Amino acid sequence: MQSIRLLIAWIWVAVPLGWGVYQSVNKSLPLFGGAIKPAPATAPVK
């Protein structure tokens, strides 16, 4: 019974913590160039 309570406590803490870390990383990606788009192709010079 003690191990079940411990598991529930870990889940209770880990899920919101994981969600917060995910949101922080997701919002900071543009700062560090995580959303890199390929450069647009240039038209050949005639």
PyMOL Python script that loads the backbone (N, CA, C, O; Angstrom):
from pymol import cmd

cmd.read_pdbstr("""\
ATOM      1  N   MET A   1       0.821  -1.194   0.000  1.00  0.00           N
ATOM      2  CA  MET A   1       0.000   0.000   0.000  1.00  0.00           C
ATOM      3  C   MET A   1       0.866   1.261   0.000  1.00  0.00           C
ATOM      4  O   MET A   1       0.515   2.257  -0.632  1.00  0.00           O
ATOM      5  N   GLN A   2       1.987   1.217   0.702  1.00  0.00           N
ATOM      6  CA  GLN A   2       2.890   2.362   0.762  1.00  0.00           C
ATOM      7  C   GLN A   2       3.484   2.658  -0.609  1.00  0.00           C
ATOM      8  O   GLN A   2       3.648   3.823  -0.973  1.00  0.00           O
ATOM      9  N   SER A   3       3.808   1.614  -1.375  1.00  0.00           N
ATOM     10  CA  SER A   3       4.414   1.831  -2.690  1.00  0.00           C
ATOM     11  C   SER A   3       3.410   2.445  -3.671  1.00  0.00           C
ATOM     12  O   SER A   3       3.799   3.207  -4.556  1.00  0.00           O
ATOM     13  N   ILE A   4       2.137   2.122  -3.522  1.00  0.00           N
ATOM     14  CA  ILE A   4       1.106   2.716  -4.384  1.00  0.00           C
ATOM     15  C   ILE A   4       0.979   4.210  -4.082  1.00  0.00           C
ATOM     16  O   ILE A   4       0.872   5.026  -4.998  1.00  0.00           O
ATOM     17  N   ARG A   5       0.992   4.564  -2.796  1.00  0.00           N
ATOM     18  CA  ARG A   5       0.908   5.979  -2.417  1.00  0.00           C
ATOM     19  C   ARG A   5       2.127   6.743  -2.914  1.00  0.00           C
ATOM     20  O   ARG A   5       2.010   7.885  -3.357  1.00  0.00           O
ATOM     21  N   LEU A   6       3.293   6.115  -2.841  1.00  0.00           N
ATOM     22  CA  LEU A   6       4.510   6.749  -3.333  1.00  0.00           C
ATOM     23  C   LEU A   6       4.438   6.950  -4.845  1.00  0.00           C
ATOM     24  O   LEU A   6       4.842   7.999  -5.346  1.00  0.00           O
ATOM     25  N   LEU A   7       3.940   5.981  -5.560  1.00  0.00           N
ATOM     26  CA  LEU A   7       3.787   6.091  -7.006  1.00  0.00           C
ATOM     27  C   LEU A   7       2.820   7.221  -7.368  1.00  0.00           C
ATOM     28  O   LEU A   7       3.090   8.000  -8.282  1.00  0.00           O
ATOM     29  N   ILE A   8       1.714   7.309  -6.664  1.00  0.00           N
ATOM     30  CA  ILE A   8       0.741   8.374  -6.912  1.00  0.00           C
ATOM     31  C   ILE A   8       1.371   9.737  -6.609  1.00  0.00           C
ATOM     32  O   ILE A   8       1.145  10.699  -7.344  1.00  0.00           O
ATOM     33  N   ALA A   9       2.146   9.824  -5.550  1.00  0.00           N
ATOM     34  CA  ALA A   9       2.802  11.088  -5.204  1.00  0.00           C
ATOM     35  C   ALA A   9       3.795  11.499  -6.296  1.00  0.00           C
ATOM     36  O   ALA A   9       3.870  12.675  -6.652  1.00  0.00           O
ATOM     37  N   TRP A  10       4.550  10.548  -6.823  1.00  0.00           N
ATOM     38  CA  TRP A  10       5.501  10.853  -7.889  1.00  0.00           C
ATOM     39  C   TRP A  10       4.773  11.331  -9.135  1.00  0.00           C
ATOM     40  O   TRP A  10       5.195  12.294  -9.775  1.00  0.00           O
ATOM     41  N   ILE A  11       3.698  10.672  -9.472  1.00  0.00           N
ATOM     42  CA  ILE A  11       2.909  11.082 -10.647  1.00  0.00           C
ATOM     43  C   ILE A  11       2.319  12.465 -10.420  1.00  0.00           C
ATOM     44  O   ILE A  11       2.307  13.295 -11.328  1.00  0.00           O
ATOM     45  N   TRP A  12       1.828  12.715  -9.203  1.00  0.00           N
ATOM     46  CA  TRP A  12       1.220  13.994  -8.848  1.00  0.00           C
ATOM     47  C   TRP A  12       2.206  15.151  -9.045  1.00  0.00           C
ATOM     48  O   TRP A  12       1.811  16.255  -9.422  1.00  0.00           O
ATOM     49  N   VAL A  13       3.472  14.893  -8.791  1.00  0.00           N
ATOM     50  CA  VAL A  13       4.501  15.923  -8.939  1.00  0.00           C
ATOM     51  C   VAL A  13       5.081  15.927 -10.355  1.00  0.00           C
ATOM     52  O   VAL A  13       5.316  16.996 -10.918  1.00  0.00           O
ATOM     53  N   ALA A  14       5.312  14.768 -10.927  1.00  0.00           N
ATOM     54  CA  ALA A  14       6.039  14.665 -12.190  1.00  0.00           C
ATOM     55  C   ALA A  14       5.239  15.174 -13.392  1.00  0.00           C
ATOM     56  O   ALA A  14       5.817  15.754 -14.311  1.00  0.00           O
ATOM     57  N   VAL A  15       3.930  14.967 -13.398  1.00  0.00           N
ATOM     58  CA  VAL A  15       3.137  15.377 -14.562  1.00  0.00           C
ATOM     59  C   VAL A  15       3.120  16.903 -14.716  1.00  0.00           C
ATOM     60  O   VAL A  15       3.440  17.392 -15.800  1.00  0.00           O
ATOM     61  N   PRO A  16       2.764  17.672 -13.690  1.00  0.00           N
ATOM     62  CA  PRO A  16       2.812  19.131 -13.872  1.00  0.00           C
ATOM     63  C   PRO A  16       4.230  19.654 -14.106  1.00  0.00           C
ATOM     64  O   PRO A  16       4.425  20.600 -14.869  1.00  0.00           O
ATOM     65  N   LEU A  17       5.210  19.044 -13.455  1.00  0.00           N
ATOM     66  CA  LEU A  17       6.593  19.460 -13.652  1.00  0.00           C
ATOM     67  C   LEU A  17       7.022  19.217 -15.093  1.00  0.00           C
ATOM     68  O   LEU A  17       7.634  20.085 -15.715  1.00  0.00           O
ATOM     69  N   GLY A  18       6.710  18.059 -15.614  1.00  0.00           N
ATOM     70  CA  GLY A  18       7.037  17.743 -17.006  1.00  0.00           C
ATOM     71  C   GLY A  18       6.339  18.683 -17.976  1.00  0.00           C
ATOM     72  O   GLY A  18       6.935  19.115 -18.963  1.00  0.00           O
ATOM     73  N   TRP A  19       5.083  19.000 -17.700  1.00  0.00           N
ATOM     74  CA  TRP A  19       4.331  19.916 -18.555  1.00  0.00           C
ATOM     75  C   TRP A  19       4.978  21.310 -18.533  1.00  0.00           C
ATOM     76  O   TRP A  19       5.086  21.956 -19.575  1.00  0.00           O
ATOM     77  N   GLY A  20       5.400  21.766 -17.376  1.00  0.00           N
ATOM     78  CA  GLY A  20       6.050  23.067 -17.269  1.00  0.00           C
ATOM     79  C   GLY A  20       7.374  23.105 -18.007  1.00  0.00           C
ATOM     80  O   GLY A  20       7.685  24.091 -18.676  1.00  0.00           O
ATOM     81  N   VAL A  21       8.146  22.055 -17.892  1.00  0.00           N
ATOM     82  CA  VAL A  21       9.426  21.989 -18.603  1.00  0.00           C
ATOM     83  C   VAL A  21       9.176  21.980 -20.108  1.00  0.00           C
ATOM     84  O   VAL A  21       9.872  22.660 -20.861  1.00  0.00           O
ATOM     85  N   TYR A  22       8.187  21.213 -20.542  1.00  0.00           N
ATOM     86  CA  TYR A  22       7.846  21.147 -21.963  1.00  0.00           C
ATOM     87  C   TYR A  22       7.449  22.530 -22.485  1.00  0.00           C
ATOM     88  O   TYR A  22       7.906  22.944 -23.550  1.00  0.00           O
ATOM     89  N   GLN A  23       6.612  23.235 -21.749  1.00  0.00           N
ATOM     90  CA  GLN A  23       6.175  24.564 -22.163  1.00  0.00           C
ATOM     91  C   GLN A  23       7.355  25.542 -22.209  1.00  0.00           C
ATOM     92  O   GLN A  23       7.458  26.350 -23.132  1.00  0.00           O
ATOM     93  N   SER A  24       8.233  25.467 -21.223  1.00  0.00           N
ATOM     94  CA  SER A  24       9.394  26.365 -21.192  1.00  0.00           C
ATOM     95  C   SER A  24      10.315  26.122 -22.383  1.00  0.00           C
ATOM     96  O   SER A  24      10.768  27.067 -23.029  1.00  0.00           O
ATOM     97  N   VAL A  25      10.584  24.875 -22.664  1.00  0.00           N
ATOM     98  CA  VAL A  25      11.451  24.541 -23.797  1.00  0.00           C
ATOM     99  C   VAL A  25      10.780  24.962 -25.098  1.00  0.00           C
ATOM    100  O   VAL A  25      11.433  25.510 -25.986  1.00  0.00           O
ATOM    101  N   ASN A  26       9.500  24.713 -25.211  1.00  0.00           N
ATOM    102  CA  ASN A  26       8.766  25.048 -26.428  1.00  0.00           C
ATOM    103  C   ASN A  26       8.779  26.560 -26.680  1.00  0.00           C
ATOM    104  O   ASN A  26       8.930  26.992 -27.823  1.00  0.00           O
ATOM    105  N   LYS A  27       8.623  27.353 -25.639  1.00  0.00           N
ATOM    106  CA  LYS A  27       8.602  28.803 -25.802  1.00  0.00           C
ATOM    107  C   LYS A  27       9.997  29.384 -26.010  1.00  0.00           C
ATOM    108  O   LYS A  27      10.129  30.473 -26.567  1.00  0.00           O
ATOM    109  N   SER A  28      11.032  28.684 -25.576  1.00  0.00           N
ATOM    110  CA  SER A  28      12.387  29.216 -25.725  1.00  0.00           C
ATOM    111  C   SER A  28      13.052  28.769 -27.023  1.00  0.00           C
ATOM    112  O   SER A  28      14.141  29.248 -27.339  1.00  0.00           O
ATOM    113  N   LEU A  29      12.441  27.877 -27.774  1.00  0.00           N
ATOM    114  CA  LEU A  29      13.055  27.408 -29.016  1.00  0.00           C
ATOM    115  C   LEU A  29      13.361  28.543 -29.996  1.00  0.00           C
ATOM    116  O   LEU A  29      14.452  28.555 -30.565  1.00  0.00           O
ATOM    117  N   PRO A  30      12.460  29.490 -30.220  1.00  0.00           N
ATOM    118  CA  PRO A  30      12.815  30.572 -31.152  1.00  0.00           C
ATOM    119  C   PRO A  30      14.020  31.400 -30.684  1.00  0.00           C
ATOM    120  O   PRO A  30      14.749  31.949 -31.510  1.00  0.00           O
ATOM    121  N   LEU A  31      14.227  31.490 -29.398  1.00  0.00           N
ATOM    122  CA  LEU A  31      15.380  32.227 -28.879  1.00  0.00           C
ATOM    123  C   LEU A  31      16.696  31.603 -29.325  1.00  0.00           C
ATOM    124  O   LEU A  31      17.650  32.308 -29.657  1.00  0.00           O
ATOM    125  N   PHE A  32      16.736  30.303 -29.327  1.00  0.00           N
ATOM    126  CA  PHE A  32      17.966  29.583 -29.642  1.00  0.00           C
ATOM    127  C   PHE A  32      17.983  29.036 -31.060  1.00  0.00           C
ATOM    128  O   PHE A  32      18.846  28.226 -31.398  1.00  0.00           O
ATOM    129  N   GLY A  33      17.048  29.466 -31.889  1.00  0.00           N
ATOM    130  CA  GLY A  33      17.034  29.029 -33.284  1.00  0.00           C
ATOM    131  C   GLY A  33      16.513  27.628 -33.458  1.00  0.00           C
ATOM    132  O   GLY A  33      16.912  26.941 -34.399  1.00  0.00           O
ATOM    133  N   GLY A  34      15.632  27.175 -32.583  1.00  0.00           N
ATOM    134  CA  GLY A  34      15.095  25.825 -32.687  1.00  0.00           C
ATOM    135  C   GLY A  34      14.136  25.669 -33.837  1.00  0.00           C
ATOM    136  O   GLY A  34      14.000  24.577 -34.389  1.00  0.00           O
ATOM    137  N   ALA A  35      13.464  26.748 -34.211  1.00  0.00           N
ATOM    138  CA  ALA A  35      12.523  26.690 -35.323  1.00  0.00           C
ATOM    139  C   ALA A  35      13.221  27.198 -36.576  1.00  0.00           C
ATOM    140  O   ALA A  35      12.878  28.248 -37.120  1.00  0.00           O
ATOM    141  N   ILE A  36      14.200  26.434 -37.017  1.00  0.00           N
ATOM    142  CA  ILE A  36      14.993  26.850 -38.168  1.00  0.00           C
ATOM    143  C   ILE A  36      14.233  26.490 -39.443  1.00  0.00           C
ATOM    144  O   ILE A  36      13.818  25.348 -39.642  1.00  0.00           O
ATOM    145  N   LYS A  37      14.065  27.489 -40.290  1.00  0.00           N
ATOM    146  CA  LYS A  37      13.408  27.272 -41.574  1.00  0.00           C
ATOM    147  C   LYS A  37      14.479  27.357 -42.653  1.00  0.00           C
ATOM    148  O   LYS A  37      15.418  28.145 -42.540  1.00  0.00           O
ATOM    149  N   PRO A  38      14.341  26.551 -43.690  1.00  0.00           N
ATOM    150  CA  PRO A  38      15.337  26.653 -44.770  1.00  0.00           C
ATOM    151  C   PRO A  38      15.232  28.004 -45.467  1.00  0.00           C
ATOM    152  O   PRO A  38      14.156  28.595 -45.565  1.00  0.00           O
ATOM    153  N   ALA A  39      16.366  28.468 -45.940  1.00  0.00           N
ATOM    154  CA  ALA A  39      16.382  29.754 -46.635  1.00  0.00           C
ATOM    155  C   ALA A  39      15.599  29.636 -47.939  1.00  0.00           C
ATOM    156  O   ALA A  39      15.660  28.608 -48.614  1.00  0.00           O
ATOM    157  N   PRO A  40      14.869  30.680 -48.288  1.00  0.00           N
ATOM    158  CA  PRO A  40      14.111  30.606 -49.551  1.00  0.00           C
ATOM    159  C   PRO A  40      15.060  30.545 -50.739  1.00  0.00           C
ATOM    160  O   PRO A  40      16.133  31.148 -50.739  1.00  0.00           O
ATOM    161  N   ALA A  41      14.638  29.811 -51.733  1.00  0.00           N
ATOM    162  CA  ALA A  41      15.464  29.677 -52.934  1.00  0.00           C
ATOM    163  C   ALA A  41      15.447  31.000 -53.697  1.00  0.00           C
ATOM    164  O   ALA A  41      14.406  31.641 -53.841  1.00  0.00           O
ATOM    165  N   THR A  42      16.595  31.381 -54.171  1.00  0.00           N
ATOM    166  CA  THR A  42      16.682  32.629 -54.939  1.00  0.00           C
ATOM    167  C   THR A  42      16.533  32.313 -56.417  1.00  0.00           C
ATOM    168  O   THR A  42      16.932  31.249 -56.891  1.00  0.00           O
ATOM    169  N   ALA A  43      15.960  33.245 -57.118  1.00  0.00           N
ATOM    170  CA  ALA A  43      15.786  33.062 -58.562  1.00  0.00           C
ATOM    171  C   ALA A  43      17.140  33.212 -59.248  1.00  0.00           C
ATOM    172  O   ALA A  43      17.949  34.052 -58.853  1.00  0.00           O
ATOM    173  N   PRO A  44      17.384  32.406 -60.266  1.00  0.00           N
ATOM    174  CA  PRO A  44      18.669  32.525 -60.986  1.00  0.00           C
ATOM    175  C   PRO A  44      18.761  33.869 -61.712  1.00  0.00           C
ATOM    176  O   PRO A  44      17.773  34.385 -62.235  1.00  0.00           O
ATOM    177  N   VAL A  45      19.961  34.409 -61.727  1.00  0.00           N
ATOM    178  CA  VAL A  45      20.197  35.696 -62.392  1.00  0.00           C
ATOM    179  C   VAL A  45      20.296  35.457 -63.886  1.00  0.00           C
ATOM    180  O   VAL A  45      21.025  34.572 -64.334  1.00  0.00           O
ATOM    181  N   LYS A  46      19.562  36.246 -64.655  1.00  0.00           N
ATOM    182  CA  LYS A  46      19.568  36.070 -66.111  1.00  0.00           C
ATOM    183  C   LYS A  46      20.587  36.957 -66.754  1.00  0.00           C
ATOM    184  O   LYS A  46      20.734  36.945 -67.976  1.00  0.00           O
TER     185      LYS A  46
END
""", "prot")
cmd.dss("prot")
cmd.show_as("cartoon", "prot")
cmd.util.cbc("prot")
cmd.orient("prot")
